[in-house]
Amino acid sequence: MSQTIALTGATGFIGGALAQRLAASGHSVHALVRPASVHKRPDELDIRWIEGDLADLESLRRLVRGADAVVHCAGTVRGATRSQFDRINVDGVKRLVQAVGEQQPAPRFLLLSSVAARQPHLSHYAASKRQGEIVLAEGAVNTAWTIFRPCAVYGPGERELLPLFRWMARGIAFLPGAGQARFSMLHIDDLAEAVVRWLESENTPGRTYELHDGHPDGYSQQDIADTVAKLRAAPVIRVKVPAFFLKALAAFNLVFALAARYAPMLTPGKVRELSHVNWVCDNGPLNADTGWVPHISLAQGLEHTLWGKTAPGKAVHAAQEKRKKV
C-alpha cells in the first residue's frame, strides 16, 4: 500500500538510498533539504522537497504534514564537542518529535540511530545517539515509534569506510588497534529494504532493533581483509596501526579541529569506539516482527561497493516489487 513518507537526510548516503528505495516502492516521499544542499537533490527522483533544517521547527511541520510515517535518518558523525553532536542528534530529534506530535493523527516514527548507542560512555557521538533515542521515547507520547540501530553500513557513496576498503582493493589493509574487536556489517540496500518492511508492518511500536547482514558472529578486521583478498585474487598486506599512535593522532586532530573550528572524524572518542571489542548485532527480533531478512553477504556487498558489480539484493528487491504490482 502506498504511503506518504516524510524523510530527513535524503541528500546523504543512507537517506539518499532510502529515498530511491521508497520512491521505487511507490511511496510518496517528502524530503527535507537544507538550503546549502539543494544542489545535491537527485533530479531523477519524484520527490517533494521541503527546504529547511532540523533547527527550523516550521519547516519540520511542513515536512510531516499529511505524512503516514516519518523516517528520520539525518544526523552527524563528525564533531569536536558534545554540543556539536547534540545540536543535530538530540535537539533535531526533539524538534521533529514535537512537529510529529502536533499532527492528528500522528504519523508513525522510525529513528535510524546507531549500534554505538549501546555504549554511550565511549564517545560524544555514541552519547548523542543514545540521548536522541531517549528524547524520542519520552517525547513521542501519542506517536507509535520504532528505533533501528544499524551496525557499520557500507556501499557505493559511503565516505567513512570506503577509503579503507579501497586501500584493501589496492593490496594494503590498515588494521587499527589490537585487532580483537568483532563487529557486524550491513549493506545499504539491505538497510533500505528493512525500512520498507517496517513500513509494511504494524506490530513494532516502542521497539528498538539491531540490524546486520545475517552473519551471526560478526567479523574481525582480518576477516574483511581476507574477503577483499579473495575478491581481488591477490594478497592483501596487513599493516597494523598501534593503538598509541591512533590515540596520539586523534588527540592532535581534536586540538587542531578546535583551533580551526571544523568538525573532525578522528577523535579520542572515535578511537575508543574502534577499540571496543564487541559491536556484533542480533537480527532475530526484527526478523520475527517484520519478516525482514538481509540478502547481501559481505563478499557480494564489497564487490558491489569496490568494483560496481550489481548487488544481488537489488534483483531480489526488484522481484518483490514486481510481484506486489501484479
C-alpha positions in Angstrom: 0.0 0.0 0.0 1.4 3.4 -1.0 2.1 5.8 1.9 3.3 9.3 2.3 6.7 9.3 3.9 8.5 12.3 5.4 12.2 11.7 5.2 15.2 13.5 6.6 18.8 13.2 5.5 17.8 12.5 1.9 20.9 14.1 0.4 23.2 11.9 2.4 24.5 8.4 1.9 21.8 6.5 3.9 19.0 8.9 3.3 19.7 9.1 -0.4 19.4 5.3 -0.7 16.2 5.3 1.3 14.7 8.0 -0.9 15.4 5.9 -4.0 14.1 2.7 -2.4 10.9 4.3 -1.1 10.1 6.1 -4.4 10.7 2.8 -6.3 8.2 1.1 -3.9 5.5 3.5 -4.9 5.5 5.7 -1.9 5.1 9.4 -2.0 8.3 10.9 -0.5 8.5 14.4 1.2 12.2 15.1 1.9 13.8 17.8 4.0 16.8 19.5 2.3 19.0 22.2 3.8 19.3 25.3 1.5 23.0 24.7 1.3 22.4 21.2 0.0 19.7 22.0 -2.6 22.3 21.3 -5.4 22.6 17.7 -4.1 19.0 16.8 -4.9 18.7 13.9 -7.4 16.7 15.2 -10.3 15.6 11.8 -11.4 13.5 11.0 -8.3 9.9 12.0 -7.9 10.2 13.7 -4.5 8.6 16.7 -2.9 11.5 18.7 -1.4 10.9 20.8 1.7 13.6 23.4 2.3 14.7 23.8 5.9 16.7 22.1 8.6 16.4 20.4 11.9 16.8 23.7 13.7 13.7 25.1 12.0 10.5 23.9 13.6 8.3 25.4 11.0 10.0 23.6 8.1 9.7 20.3 10.1 5.9 21.0 10.4 5.7 21.4 6.7 7.7 18.2 6.2 5.4 15.9 8.3 2.1 17.5 7.4 -0.1 14.8 5.9 2.5 12.1 6.3 1.7 8.5 7.2 5.2 7.8 8.5 8.4 9.7 9.3 11.8 8.2 8.7 14.5 10.2 10.5 18.0 9.4 9.3 19.6 12.8 9.3 22.5 13.0 11.8 26.1 13.9 12.2 29.0 11.6 12.8 31.6 14.4 13.0 32.3 16.8 15.8 34.8 18.0 18.3 32.5 18.7 21.3 29.4 17.2 22.7 27.3 20.2 21.8 28.2 19.8 18.1 26.7 16.3 18.2 23.7 17.2 20.3 22.6 20.1 18.1 21.8 17.5 15.4 21.5 14.1 17.0 19.5 15.2 20.1 17.9 18.7 19.5 17.0 17.7 16.0 15.1 14.7 17.2 13.4 16.7 19.8 12.0 19.2 17.3 10.9 16.6 14.9 9.1 14.7 17.6 7.3 17.9 18.5 6.3 18.5 14.9 5.0 14.9 14.6 3.1 15.1 17.9 1.2 18.1 16.6 -0.3 16.1 13.8 -3.7 14.5 14.1 -3.4 11.6 13.8 0.3 11.5 14.4 2.4 9.6 11.8 4.5 6.6 12.8 8.1 7.5 13.6 11.2 5.5 12.7 14.5 6.8 14.1 17.7 5.5 12.5 20.1 5.5 15.4 23.3 3.5 15.6 24.7 0.5 17.4 27.1 2.9 19.1 24.1 3.9 21.3 24.7 0.7 23.2 27.9 2.2 24.7 27.1 5.9 25.3 30.2 6.3 27.5 32.6 5.8 24.7 32.2 9.0 22.8 30.2 12.2 22.3 28.7 10.6 19.2 27.6 7.5 21.0 26.2 9.6 23.9 24.3 11.8 21.5 22.7 8.9 19.6 21.6 7.3 22.9 20.2 10.6 24.1 18.3 11.0 20.8 16.7 7.7 21.4 15.7 8.8 24.9 14.2 12.0 23.6 12.1 10.0 21.2 10.9 7.5 23.7 10.0 10.2 26.3 8.6 12.8 23.9 6.5 10.7 21.5 3.6 10.3 23.9 0.9 9.8 21.2 3.2 8.6 18.4 4.0 4.9 17.5 7.8 4.9 17.3 10.5 2.4 16.4 14.3 2.7 16.6 16.7 1.0 14.3 20.3 0.5 15.4 22.2 -0.5 12.3 25.9 -1.6 12.6 28.5 -0.4 10.1 26.6 0.5 7.0 28.6 0.5 3.7 28.0 0.7 0.0 28.8 2.9 -3.0 28.9 6.5 -2.0 29.7 5.9 1.7 32.6 8.1 2.8 33.9 6.8 6.1 34.7 3.1 5.4 35.1 3.3 1.7 38.7 4.8 1.8 39.8 1.8 3.9 38.2 -0.7 1.5 39.8 1.0 -1.4 43.2 0.7 0.1 42.5 -3.0 0.7 41.5 -3.3 -3.0 44.9 -1.9 -3.8 46.5 -4.6 -1.6 47.1 -2.8 1.7 44.9 -3.3 4.8 45.4 -0.8 7.7 44.3 -2.6 10.9 43.8 -0.2 13.8 44.5 -1.1 17.4 44.9 -4.6 18.8 42.7 -6.2 16.2 40.5 -8.0 18.8 37.2 -6.2 18.0 34.4 -8.0 16.3 31.7 -6.1 14.5 28.7 -6.6 12.3 28.3 -5.1 8.8 25.3 -4.2 6.7 25.0 -3.3 3.0 23.0 -0.1 2.3 20.5 -1.9 0.1 19.5 -4.3 2.9 19.0 -1.4 5.3 16.7 0.3 2.8 14.8 -2.9 2.4 14.4 -3.2 6.2 12.8 0.3 6.3 10.3 -0.8 3.6 9.4 -3.9 5.6 8.9 -1.7 8.7 6.5 0.4 6.7 4.5 -2.7 5.8 4.4 -3.9 9.4 2.2 -2.6 12.1 3.4 -4.5 15.1 6.6 -2.7 16.1 5.7 0.3 18.3 8.1 1.0 21.1 10.8 -1.4 19.9 14.5 -1.0 19.3 16.1 -3.3 16.7 19.6 -4.1 15.7 20.4 -4.9 12.1 23.3 -6.7 10.3 24.0 -8.7 7.2 23.0 -12.1 8.6 26.5 -13.2 9.7 25.8 -14.1 13.3 29.2 -13.8 14.8 30.3 -10.6 13.0 33.7 -10.0 11.6 37.2 -9.2 12.6 39.5 -6.7 10.7 41.3 -9.8 9.4 38.1 -11.2 8.0 37.5 -8.1 6.0 41.0 -8.1 4.6 40.7 -11.9 3.8 37.4 -11.2 1.9 38.9 -8.5 -0.2 42.0 -10.7 -0.9 39.7 -13.4 -2.3 37.8 -10.9 -4.4 40.9 -9.4 -5.9 42.6 -12.8 -6.2 45.8 -11.4 -4.8 47.3 -11.0 -1.3 46.4 -8.0 0.9 49.3 -6.9 3.1 48.3 -6.3 6.7 49.7 -3.1 8.3 48.9 -2.8 12.0 48.3 0.7 13.3 49.3 0.7 17.0 46.7 2.0 19.5 49.1 4.5 21.0 49.6 6.0 17.5 45.9 6.3 16.9 45.3 7.9 20.3 48.1 10.4 19.7 46.9 11.2 16.2 43.3 11.6 17.4 44.3 13.9 20.3 46.3 16.1 17.9 43.4 16.1 15.4 41.0 17.2 18.1 43.1 20.1 19.2 43.6 21.2 15.6 39.9 20.9 14.9 39.0 23.1 17.9 41.5 25.7 16.8 40.5 25.7 13.2 36.8 25.3 14.0 35.9 22.3 11.9 34.2 19.0 12.7 36.7 16.2 12.8 36.0 12.5 12.3 39.0 11.0 14.1 38.8 11.9 17.8 39.7 10.2 21.0 36.1 9.1 21.3 36.2 7.6 17.8 39.3 5.6 18.8 37.5 4.3 21.8 34.7 3.2 19.6 37.1 1.4 17.2 38.8 -0.3 20.2 35.6 -1.6 21.7 35.7 -5.4 21.4 32.0 -6.2 20.7 29.9 -4.4 18.1 28.1 -7.7 17.0 24.4 -7.3 16.4 21.3 -9.6 16.6 18.8 -9.7 13.7 16.4 -12.1 15.4 13.8 -9.6 16.9 13.4 -7.6 13.7 13.1 -10.7 11.6 10.4 -12.1 13.9 8.4 -8.9 13.9 8.7 -7.9 10.2 10.0 -10.8 8.3 12.9 -8.8 7.0 15.9 -11.0 6.0 19.2 -9.5 4.7 20.2 -10.8 1.2 23.7 -9.3 0.6 26.7 -11.1 2.0 29.9 -9.3 2.8 31.7 -10.6 -0.3 28.8 -9.6 -2.5 28.5 -6.2 -0.9 32.2 -5.4 -1.1 32.2 -6.5 -4.8 29.3 -4.1 -5.4 31.0 -1.3 -3.5 34.5 -1.6 -4.8 34.0 -2.8 -8.4 30.5 -1.8 -9.3 29.1 -5.3 -9.6 25.3 -5.3 -9.1 24.4 -6.3 -5.6 22.2 -9.4 -5.6 19.8 -7.7 -3.2 18.8 -5.3 -5.9 17.5 -8.1 -8.0 15.7 -9.6 -5.1 14.0 -6.3 -4.1 13.0 -5.6 -7.8 11.4 -9.0 -8.0 9.5 -8.4 -4.8 8.2 -5.0 -6.0 7.1 -6.6 -9.3 5.1 -9.3 -7.5 3.4 -6.6 -5.4 2.2 -4.8 -8.6 0.9 -7.9 -10.3 
